[in-house]
Amino acid sequence: MENALPLRDGERGWTHASRVDNARLIRQAQLGSTSAFEELVRQYDRAVLRLAVHLTGSREDGQDVYQEAFLRAYVNLASFRFECSFYTWIYRIVTNLCLDHLRKRSSRVRDLTATVSSDGEEEPILDRIADQRAGMSPERNLMSRELRSSIVRAIARLSPRERMVFELKHYHGLRLRTVAGILHTSEGTIKNTLFRATHKLRTELAEFR
């Protein structure tokens, strides 16, 4: 599954054969084949779950989004017109559900402190930012903790869409063109949203420069 849907660099690793095979499965599923749809789910399930858990910051909420995403995909598969890849389509469904989820509740610190590692386990996302090497001085440890707390607060102040773009670009490594396709907008709009998000974060974190 990890090789089927990498989370970095969008669709760069996909082969023509993979796209053709997906098109065949989609057409079969559109004709009523449950086994074809189950095969599509099998190819994408772990990547979709990982994305949902990361963007919601909660395994429980991510599971809910994951289940809703594939339910919507099943219900709406007949309307799939092959104007984009299934990868983009299912990611669009997941990110829209996550946006709705984030808009319906106030941001909390725990939303921003968990992600999913390569082996499927939750881990603190900001551990990747701060230097946690053994032997660090107490002063440096304090600075790392303060920086991480400030990053949490800064990201919490982003709008749901700004946060979504920032995380898809920087934590999932997707190209702006891919993010634009997922969010069904132009690359220029995504660039502007990312610029606003980055400017807000730099302003919030100015004291650590």
C-alpha positions in Angstrom: 0.0 0.0 0.0 2.8 2.4 0.8 4.1 2.0 -2.7 0.7 2.5 -4.2 0.1 6.0 -2.9 3.1 7.9 -1.7 2.4 11.0 0.3 5.2 13.1 -1.1 5.4 14.8 -4.5 1.9 14.1 -5.4 1.5 11.8 -8.4 5.0 11.9 -9.6 5.6 8.3 -8.9 2.5 7.0 -10.7 3.0 5.0 -13.9 0.7 5.0 -16.9 -0.1 1.4 -16.1 -1.3 2.3 -12.7 -3.7 5.0 -14.0 -5.0 2.6 -16.7 -5.7 0.0 -14.1 -7.5 2.4 -11.8 -9.6 3.6 -14.8 -10.6 0.0 -15.4 -11.5 -0.5 -11.7 -13.5 2.7 -11.6 -15.5 1.7 -14.7 -16.2 -1.7 -13.3 -17.3 -0.2 -10.0 -19.5 2.3 -11.8 -21.2 -0.7 -13.4 -21.9 -2.2 -9.9 -18.9 -4.3 -9.2 -18.4 -4.2 -5.4 -15.1 -6.1 -5.7 -13.7 -3.4 -8.0 -14.6 -0.7 -5.5 -13.1 -2.7 -2.7 -9.9 -3.0 -4.7 -9.8 0.8 -5.0 -10.4 1.2 -1.3 -7.6 -1.3 -0.6 -5.1 0.7 -2.7 -5.9 4.0 -1.0 -7.2 3.2 2.5 -4.0 3.7 4.5 -3.0 6.9 2.7 -6.5 8.3 3.2 -6.6 7.4 6.8 -3.1 8.9 7.4 -4.1 12.2 5.7 -7.4 12.4 7.7 -5.7 11.7 11.0 -3.0 14.2 10.3 -5.3 17.0 9.2 -7.8 16.5 12.0 -5.0 15.9 14.6 -7.0 13.0 16.1 -7.1 9.3 15.3 -10.8 9.1 16.3 -11.8 12.1 14.2 -9.6 10.9 11.4 -11.3 7.5 11.4 -14.7 9.2 11.1 -13.5 11.3 8.2 -11.9 8.2 6.5 -15.2 6.3 6.7 -17.2 9.3 5.5 -14.8 9.9 2.6 -15.1 6.3 1.2 -18.9 6.4 1.7 -19.1 9.6 -0.3 -16.8 8.1 -2.9 -19.0 5.1 -3.2 -22.2 7.1 -3.4 -20.8 9.6 -6.0 -18.7 7.3 -8.1 -21.2 7.3 -10.9 -20.5 11.0 -11.3 -16.7 10.5 -11.7 -15.9 11.7 -15.2 -12.1 11.0 -15.4 -11.4 14.7 -15.6 -8.8 14.2 -12.8 -7.1 11.1 -11.3 -8.8 9.1 -8.6 -5.9 10.1 -6.4 -6.9 13.8 -6.7 -10.6 13.0 -6.4 -10.4 11.0 -3.2 -7.9 13.5 -1.7 -10.4 16.3 -2.6 -13.2 14.5 -0.7 -11.0 14.0 2.4 -9.7 17.6 2.5 -13.2 19.0 2.1 -14.4 16.9 4.9 -11.4 18.0 7.1 -12.1 21.6 6.3 -15.7 21.2 7.3 -14.5 19.5 10.5 -12.1 22.2 11.4 -14.6 25.0 10.7 -17.2 23.4 13.0 -15.0 23.5 16.0 -12.5 25.9 17.6 -8.9 24.9 17.1 -7.3 23.2 20.1 -3.7 22.5 20.9 -4.1 18.7 20.5 -5.2 19.2 16.9 -1.7 20.3 16.0 0.5 18.0 18.0 -0.2 14.6 16.4 0.6 13.1 13.1 1.1 9.5 11.8 4.5 8.0 11.3 5.5 5.8 8.4 4.5 2.7 10.5 1.0 4.1 11.2 1.6 5.2 14.8 0.8 8.6 16.1 3.7 10.8 17.0 4.2 14.5 18.0 4.5 16.4 14.8 6.6 19.2 16.3 9.2 16.8 17.5 10.4 17.0 13.9 11.1 20.7 14.4 12.8 21.0 17.7 16.3 19.5 18.3 15.9 16.8 20.9 19.4 15.3 20.8 20.9 14.0 24.0 23.2 16.4 25.7 21.4 19.6 24.8 21.9 22.3 27.4 19.0 23.2 29.7 18.8 26.7 28.0 18.5 25.1 24.6 15.9 22.6 25.8 13.9 25.5 27.2 14.2 27.4 23.9 13.0 24.3 22.0 10.0 23.9 24.2 9.1 27.6 23.8 9.5 27.4 20.1 7.3 24.4 19.7 4.6 26.0 21.9 4.8 29.1 19.8 4.5 27.2 16.5 1.4 25.4 17.9 -0.2 28.7 18.8 0.8 30.3 15.4 -0.7 27.5 13.4 -3.8 27.6 15.5 -4.3 31.2 14.4 -4.4 30.2 10.7 -7.8 29.9 9.0 -8.8 26.3 8.2 -8.0 26.8 4.5 -4.6 28.4 5.2 -3.7 25.6 7.6 -4.8 23.0 5.1 -2.6 24.4 2.3 0.3 24.9 4.6 0.2 21.3 5.9 -0.4 19.7 2.5 2.6 21.6 1.2 5.0 21.4 4.1 4.1 18.3 6.0 2.9 16.1 3.1 5.3 17.5 0.6 2.7 17.9 -2.2 3.4 20.3 -5.1 1.3 23.4 -5.2 -0.2 22.2 -8.5 -1.3 19.0 -6.8 -2.7 21.0 -3.8 -4.6 23.2 -6.2 -6.1 20.2 -7.9 -7.1 18.7 -4.5 -8.8 21.9 -3.3 -10.3 22.5 -6.8 -8.8 25.9 -7.3 -6.0 27.6 -9.2 -2.3 27.3 -8.4 -2.1 31.0 -8.1 -4.8 31.0 -5.4 -2.9 28.3 -3.6 0.3 30.4 -3.8 -1.5 33.4 -2.4 -3.0 31.3 0.5 0.4 29.8 1.3 2.0 33.3 1.2 -0.6 34.6 3.7 -0.1 31.5 6.0 3.7 31.8 5.9 3.5 35.6 6.6 1.3 35.0 9.6 3.6 32.3 10.9 6.7 34.4 10.4 5.1 37.3 12.2 4.0 35.1 15.2 7.5 33.6 15.4 9.5 36.8 14.9 11.0 36.7 18.4 12.8 33.4 17.6 14.7 34.7 14.6 
